[in-house]
Amino acid sequence: EWLQRRALLTPDRPALTFGEDTWSFAALQAEIVRMADRLAAAGVAQGDRVGYLGFNHSGFLMAMFATARLG
């Protein structure tokens, strides 16, 4: 909920920079919602455990917020 509120308050403010890519709060929130929707469509539901296997990447943060969004 924190990120969602921040995206409403300061949508254009930079939220995340990784390498040469920077996401605003609104863009980051939109990507998290898309990822949560894709996870839900794949069958991930509240209470499920989700693992992340990957390198240190902005995708980890997005996956963390997307799974939290699903509960």
ABEGO torsion letter per residue (X at the ends): XAAAAAAAABAABBABBBEABBBBAAAAAAAAAAAAAAAAAAGBBBGBBBBBBBBBBAAAAAAAAAAAAAX
